[in-house]
């Protein structure tokens, strides 16, 4: 998987975690096509489990991925590092001097 693909996957996971509703351990796509597709895409990478067409559930790997414990071993840490840098910049915090080659 390329660094760009890792960044996209990390961003998608963060968006699902931030914007879709959670009921106990289930994530509700709110019957939005984009949410349904996002849950399915994350499930293809083992980060979520599809419960039905509307609901998904974070896997243990997915919980660690969005919880800041870092990406699963099969993913590069680059996507997580870029997201952390971007979040710090958004909050007005220190930014990494790391150059993005894309």
C-alpha positions in Angstrom: 0.0 0.0 0.0 1.4 3.4 -0.9 1.7 6.3 1.5 -1.1 8.1 -0.3 -3.4 5.1 0.2 -2.4 5.0 3.9 -3.3 8.6 4.3 -6.7 8.1 2.6 -7.5 5.1 4.8 -6.5 7.0 8.0 -8.6 10.0 6.9 -11.6 7.8 6.2 -11.3 6.1 9.5 -11.1 9.5 11.3 -14.1 10.8 9.4 -16.2 7.8 10.3 -15.2 8.0 13.9 -15.9 11.7 14.1 -19.0 12.1 12.0 -21.1 8.9 12.2 -23.1 8.1 15.3 -22.2 5.4 17.7 -24.6 3.3 19.7 -22.8 1.2 22.2 -20.3 -0.7 20.0 -22.1 -0.1 16.7 -21.5 2.7 14.2 -24.6 4.0 12.4 -24.2 5.2 8.8 -27.4 7.1 9.3 -28.6 5.5 6.1 -26.3 7.8 4.1 -24.8 6.1 1.1 -21.4 7.7 1.8 -21.4 6.3 5.4 -22.5 2.8 4.2 -19.7 2.8 1.6 -17.1 4.1 4.2 -18.0 1.2 6.6 -17.7 -1.3 3.8 -14.3 0.1 2.6 -12.9 0.0 6.2 -14.2 -3.5 6.6 -12.2 -4.5 3.5 -9.1 -3.5 5.4 -10.1 -5.3 8.6 -10.8 -2.1 10.5 -14.6 -2.5 10.7 -17.1 -5.3 10.6 -20.3 -4.8 8.5 -23.3 -5.7 10.7 -25.9 -4.9 8.0 -26.5 -2.3 5.3 -26.8 0.5 7.9 -24.5 -0.5 10.8 -20.9 -1.4 11.3 -18.7 -2.2 14.2 -15.0 -1.3 14.8 -12.7 -4.4 15.0 -10.1 -4.5 17.7 -7.6 -3.5 15.0 -9.8 -0.6 14.0 -10.2 0.6 17.6 -6.4 0.7 18.0 -6.1 2.5 14.6 -8.4 5.3 15.5 -7.4 5.4 19.1 -3.9 6.6 18.5 -2.2 3.3 19.1 -0.9 3.5 15.6 -1.8 1.7 12.4 -2.0 -2.0 12.1 1.3 -3.7 11.2 0.3 -4.1 7.6 -0.1 -0.3 7.3 2.6 2.4 7.2 2.8 4.7 10.1 3.1 7.6 7.6 -0.7 8.2 7.4 -1.1 8.4 11.1 1.9 10.8 11.4 0.5 13.1 8.7 -2.9 13.2 10.4 -1.3 14.0 13.7 0.7 16.8 12.1 -2.4 18.2 10.3 -4.5 18.0 13.5 -1.8 19.9 15.5 -1.7 22.5 12.8 -5.5 22.9 12.9 -5.3 23.4 16.6 -2.5 25.9 16.2 0.1 23.5 17.7 3.6 22.7 16.6 3.9 21.3 13.1 6.2 18.7 11.8 8.9 19.9 9.4 8.5 16.6 7.5 8.1 17.2 3.8 5.2 15.5 2.0 6.5 14.1 -1.3 3.1 13.8 -2.9 
